């Protein structure tokens, strides 16, 4: 009997030992590593619970991916409706805003920081040197790259399912917009010229170029050869192109000297443009920076906004 009892005791010991070992292995699997859009490895000890976002694009993506309670702070751009698509409910739920300096980020006690390729490399290095995981998100130039950006962040925060739902809705909303634009054939497409304060924008190969194409709009600047690294387009070239629509900024870029209404009047009354179709038809349209420089799933809203401005009859 004693031998049986001893055997059972030993058996229980080994079984419990195996159980501890398995639990340890399970705990170890909480640590995971992903590659960010810069190709750097980002290792997290568990699913993040205090996320700090440094860009308006990552603000918007996170807001639809994770429980808002896990976001420690949105970027300092979050409260500007001309730049951000965040709604009032999301802004109320996440009250703190991040600033792009080491001390401000550290005060938020993040277990994950989301930055962009435009974030200062020194800030990224300092945070990583302190052991804080920093994920660099890309600045997409195409619709497909935007979807890749969203899924990259979804995998980072272990919300691949929600990521797929966002992509599915994007494709569905885009298909709906395309239905409205189905009668705008290539021969009927209008030409648009985009302006910033002081000149023409809309380089070939940038995201806004892609969005205009998807909105069935011809990008005048790209057709005039404005590409990465090329020179600005002159007024003479704009006149020669004779665009149907002028898009001007609706945001002053944080500079009081940039007066949106004043700039519109300068465009409307510029003698060089008096015979351009956009001026003659009073098609000088201010469009928000959130649409021009969208950096999230709201790209579909941006495409629709451009399309609706140029082809209101289709909507």
C-alpha positions as CSV (number, residue, x, y, z in Angstrom):
1,X,0.0,0.0,0.0
2,X,2.8,2.4,1.0
3,X,4.5,1.7,-2.5
4,X,1.2,2.6,-4.2
5,X,0.8,5.8,-2.2
6,X,4.5,6.8,-3.0
7,X,4.0,6.0,-6.7
8,X,0.8,8.2,-6.8
9,X,2.6,11.0,-5.0
10,X,5.5,10.9,-7.4
11,X,3.1,10.8,-10.3
12,X,1.3,13.9,-9.0
13,X,4.6,15.7,-8.6
14,X,5.7,15.0,-12.2
15,X,2.2,15.9,-13.6
16,X,2.2,19.2,-11.7
17,X,5.8,19.8,-12.8
18,X,4.8,19.3,-16.4
19,X,1.8,21.7,-15.8
20,X,4.1,24.4,-14.4
21,X,6.4,23.9,-17.4
22,X,3.5,24.3,-19.8
23,X,2.2,27.4,-18.1
24,X,5.7,28.9,-18.3
25,X,5.8,28.2,-22.0
26,X,2.4,29.8,-22.3
27,X,3.5,32.9,-20.5
28,X,6.6,33.1,-22.7
29,X,4.4,33.2,-25.8
30,X,2.9,36.5,-24.6
31,X,6.1,38.1,-25.9
32,X,5.9,38.7,-29.6
33,X,7.8,40.5,-32.3
34,X,6.6,42.3,-35.5
35,X,8.3,44.3,-38.2
36,X,7.4,47.9,-38.5
37,X,7.1,49.7,-41.9
38,X,10.8,50.8,-41.7
39,X,11.8,47.1,-41.4
40,X,12.8,47.4,-37.7
41,X,11.8,44.6,-35.2
42,X,9.4,45.7,-32.5
43,X,9.1,43.4,-29.5
44,X,6.2,43.6,-27.0
45,X,5.9,41.7,-23.7
46,X,2.1,41.5,-24.0
47,X,-0.8,43.0,-25.9
48,X,-0.3,46.8,-25.3
49,X,-2.3,48.5,-22.6
50,X,-0.9,52.1,-22.7
51,X,-0.5,53.2,-26.3
52,X,0.8,56.6,-27.3
53,X,0.2,57.8,-30.8
54,X,2.4,60.6,-32.2
55,X,0.6,61.0,-35.6
56,X,-3.0,61.9,-36.6
57,X,-3.0,58.8,-39.0
58,X,-2.2,56.4,-36.2
59,X,-4.7,58.2,-34.0
60,X,-7.5,57.4,-36.4
61,X,-6.4,53.8,-37.1
62,X,-6.0,53.0,-33.4
63,X,-9.4,54.6,-32.5
64,X,-11.2,51.9,-34.6
65,X,-8.8,49.0,-33.7
66,X,-8.5,49.0,-30.0
67,X,-10.5,49.7,-26.8
68,X,-10.1,53.5,-26.3
69,X,-9.1,52.8,-22.7
70,X,-5.8,51.3,-23.9
71,X,-4.8,54.6,-25.7
72,X,-2.9,56.7,-23.2
73,X,-2.7,59.7,-25.6
74,X,-3.5,60.8,-29.1
75,X,-1.2,63.1,-31.1
76,X,-1.2,66.9,-30.5
77,X,-3.0,67.2,-33.9
78,X,-6.1,65.2,-32.7
79,X,-8.3,68.2,-31.8
80,X,-7.9,70.0,-35.1
81,X,-11.0,69.1,-37.3
82,X,-9.2,70.4,-40.4
83,X,-6.5,67.7,-40.0
84,X,-8.1,64.9,-37.9
85,X,-11.1,62.6,-38.6
86,X,-11.5,61.7,-34.9
87,X,-15.0,62.2,-33.6
88,X,-16.2,63.9,-30.4
89,X,-16.7,60.6,-28.6
90,X,-13.2,59.4,-29.3
91,X,-11.7,62.7,-28.3
92,X,-13.6,62.7,-25.0
93,X,-12.6,59.1,-24.3
94,X,-8.9,59.8,-24.8
95,X,-8.2,63.1,-23.0
96,X,-4.4,63.3,-23.1
97,X,-2.3,64.5,-26.1
98,X,1.2,63.5,-26.9
99,X,4.1,65.9,-27.7
100,X,7.1,64.9,-29.8
101,X,9.7,65.1,-27.1
102,X,11.1,62.4,-24.8
103,X,10.1,63.8,-21.5
104,X,6.5,64.3,-22.5
105,X,6.2,60.8,-23.9
106,X,7.8,59.2,-20.8
107,X,5.3,60.9,-18.5
108,X,2.6,59.0,-20.3
109,X,4.2,55.7,-19.2
110,X,3.6,54.0,-22.6
111,X,4.1,50.3,-23.3
112,X,4.0,51.1,-27.0
113,X,4.6,54.3,-29.1
114,X,3.3,54.7,-32.7
115,X,5.3,57.1,-34.8
116,X,5.8,57.8,-38.5
117,X,8.6,58.0,-41.0
118,X,8.5,61.8,-40.5
119,X,9.0,61.5,-36.7
120,X,12.4,62.8,-35.6
121,X,14.9,59.8,-35.6
122,X,16.5,61.1,-32.4
123,X,13.2,60.8,-30.5
124,X,12.7,57.3,-31.8
125,X,16.2,56.2,-30.9
126,X,16.0,57.8,-27.4
127,X,12.7,56.0,-26.6
128,X,14.0,52.6,-27.9
129,X,17.2,53.0,-25.9
130,X,15.0,53.3,-22.8
131,X,13.4,50.0,-23.7
132,X,10.1,51.5,-25.0
133,X,8.8,49.7,-28.1
134,X,8.4,52.2,-31.0
135,X,6.6,51.2,-34.2
136,X,7.2,53.3,-37.3
137,X,4.2,53.5,-39.6
138,X,4.6,54.3,-43.3
139,X,3.2,57.3,-45.3
140,X,1.3,55.4,-48.0
141,X,1.3,56.5,-51.6
142,X,-1.4,54.1,-52.8
143,X,-4.7,52.7,-51.6
144,X,-3.2,49.3,-51.3
145,X,-0.3,50.6,-49.2
146,X,-2.9,52.2,-46.9
147,X,-4.5,48.9,-46.4
148,X,-1.1,47.3,-45.6
149,X,-0.4,50.1,-43.1
150,X,-3.7,49.4,-41.3
151,X,-3.1,45.7,-41.1
152,X,0.5,46.2,-39.9
153,X,-0.9,48.2,-36.9
154,X,-3.7,45.7,-36.4
155,X,-1.2,42.8,-36.1
156,X,0.9,45.0,-33.8
157,X,-1.9,45.4,-31.3
158,X,-3.2,41.9,-31.9
159,X,-6.4,43.0,-33.5
160,X,-6.2,41.3,-36.9
161,X,-9.9,40.6,-37.0
162,X,-10.8,44.2,-36.5
163,X,-8.2,45.2,-39.1
164,X,-9.9,42.9,-41.6
165,X,-13.3,44.4,-40.8
166,X,-11.9,47.9,-41.5
167,X,-10.5,46.8,-44.8
168,X,-13.8,45.2,-45.8
169,X,-15.7,48.4,-45.0
170,X,-13.2,50.5,-47.0
171,X,-13.6,48.3,-50.1
172,X,-17.4,48.3,-49.7
173,X,-17.5,52.1,-49.3
174,X,-15.2,52.6,-52.3
175,X,-17.3,50.3,-54.5
176,X,-20.3,52.5,-53.5
177,X,-18.5,55.6,-54.5
178,X,-17.5,54.0,-57.8
179,X,-21.1,53.3,-58.6
180,X,-21.9,57.0,-58.3
181,X,-19.0,57.8,-60.7
182,X,-19.7,55.0,-63.2
183,X,-20.9,57.5,-65.9
184,X,-17.8,59.6,-65.6
185,X,-15.8,58.0,-68.4
186,X,-12.3,58.9,-69.3
187,X,-13.4,61.4,-71.9
188,X,-15.6,63.1,-69.4
189,X,-13.1,63.4,-66.6
190,X,-12.4,67.0,-65.4
191,X,-9.0,68.5,-64.7
192,X,-8.2,69.7,-61.2
193,X,-5.3,71.8,-60.0
194,X,-4.4,71.7,-56.3
195,X,-2.8,74.7,-54.6
196,X,-1.1,75.3,-51.3
197,X,-0.2,78.7,-50.0
198,X,2.2,80.0,-52.6
199,X,2.0,77.4,-55.3
200,X,0.7,74.3,-57.0
201,X,0.8,70.9,-55.4
202,X,-0.2,67.3,-56.4
203,X,3.0,65.6,-57.5
204,X,2.7,62.5,-59.6
205,X,3.0,59.3,-57.5
206,X,1.9,60.8,-54.2
207,X,-1.3,59.7,-52.4
208,X,-3.3,62.7,-53.5
209,X,-2.5,61.8,-57.1
210,X,-3.9,58.3,-56.5
211,X,-7.0,59.6,-54.8
212,X,-7.8,62.0,-57.7
213,X,-7.5,59.1,-60.2
214,X,-9.8,57.0,-58.0
215,X,-12.2,59.9,-58.0
216,X,-12.2,60.0,-61.8
217,X,-10.4,63.4,-61.7
218,X,-7.3,64.3,-63.8
219,X,-4.5,65.7,-61.8
220,X,-3.3,68.8,-63.7
221,X,0.0,69.1,-61.9
222,X,0.9,65.5,-62.6
223,X,0.0,65.9,-66.3
224,X,2.2,68.9,-66.5
225,X,5.1,66.7,-65.3
226,X,5.2,67.7,-61.6
227,X,6.8,64.7,-59.9
228,X,9.1,63.9,-57.0
229,X,11.9,66.4,-57.0
230,X,10.6,68.4,-60.0
231,X,10.2,72.1,-60.1
232,X,7.0,74.0,-59.3
233,X,4.4,74.6,-61.9
234,X,4.2,78.2,-63.2
235,X,1.1,80.3,-63.6
236,X,1.6,80.2,-67.4
237,X,1.5,76.4,-67.3
238,X,-1.7,76.5,-65.2
239,X,-3.3,78.8,-67.7
240,X,-2.3,76.6,-70.6
241,X,-3.7,73.5,-68.8
242,X,-7.0,75.4,-68.2
243,X,-8.3,73.3,-65.2
244,X,-12.0,72.9,-64.6
245,X,-11.5,73.1,-60.8
246,X,-9.0,74.8,-58.4
247,X,-8.6,73.1,-55.0
248,X,-7.2,75.5,-52.4
249,X,-6.3,74.8,-48.7
250,X,-9.0,75.2,-46.0
251,X,-6.4,75.0,-43.2
252,X,-3.7,77.6,-42.4
253,X,-1.1,75.0,-41.3
254,X,-0.9,76.6,-37.9
255,X,0.4,79.9,-39.3
256,X,-1.7,83.0,-38.7
257,X,-0.2,84.6,-41.8
258,X,-2.0,82.0,-44.0
259,X,-5.5,83.4,-44.3
260,X,-7.7,81.0,-46.2
261,X,-10.3,83.4,-47.4
262,X,-7.7,86.0,-48.4
263,X,-5.9,83.4,-50.4
264,X,-9.1,82.4,-52.2
265,X,-9.8,86.0,-53.2
266,X,-6.2,86.3,-54.5
267,X,-6.8,83.3,-56.7
268,X,-10.2,84.6,-57.9
269,X,-8.9,88.0,-58.8
270,X,-5.5,87.1,-60.2
271,X,-5.5,88.6,-63.7
272,X,-3.4,85.6,-65.0
273,X,-6.3,83.2,-64.2
274,X,-9.2,85.3,-65.5
275,X,-9.9,83.1,-68.5
276,X,-9.3,79.8,-66.8
277,X,-12.4,77.6,-66.7
278,X,-12.1,77.1,-62.9
279,X,-12.4,80.9,-62.4
280,X,-15.0,81.5,-65.0
281,X,-17.2,78.8,-63.5
282,X,-16.4,79.8,-59.9
283,X,-15.0,76.4,-59.1
284,X,-12.4,77.4,-56.5
285,X,-13.0,75.0,-53.7
286,X,-11.4,74.9,-50.3
287,X,-10.9,71.3,-49.2
288,X,-9.7,70.2,-45.7
289,X,-6.2,69.0,-45.0
290,X,-7.7,65.9,-43.6
291,X,-8.8,65.0,-47.1
292,X,-5.6,66.1,-48.9
293,X,-3.2,64.4,-46.5
294,X,-5.3,61.5,-45.2
295,X,-3.2,58.8,-43.4
296,X,-5.7,56.2,-42.4
297,X,-8.8,54.2,-43.4
298,X,-10.6,57.6,-44.1
299,X,-8.9,57.6,-47.5
300,X,-12.3,56.4,-48.9
301,X,-14.0,59.5,-47.4
302,X,-11.3,61.6,-49.0
303,X,-11.8,60.1,-52.4
304,X,-15.5,60.7,-52.1
305,X,-15.0,64.3,-51.0
306,X,-12.9,65.1,-54.0
307,X,-15.3,63.4,-56.3
308,X,-18.4,65.1,-54.8
309,X,-16.7,68.5,-55.1
310,X,-16.0,68.0,-58.8
311,X,-19.1,65.9,-59.8
312,X,-21.9,67.0,-57.4
313,X,-24.5,65.8,-60.0
314,X,-23.4,62.2,-59.4
315,X,-24.3,62.3,-55.8
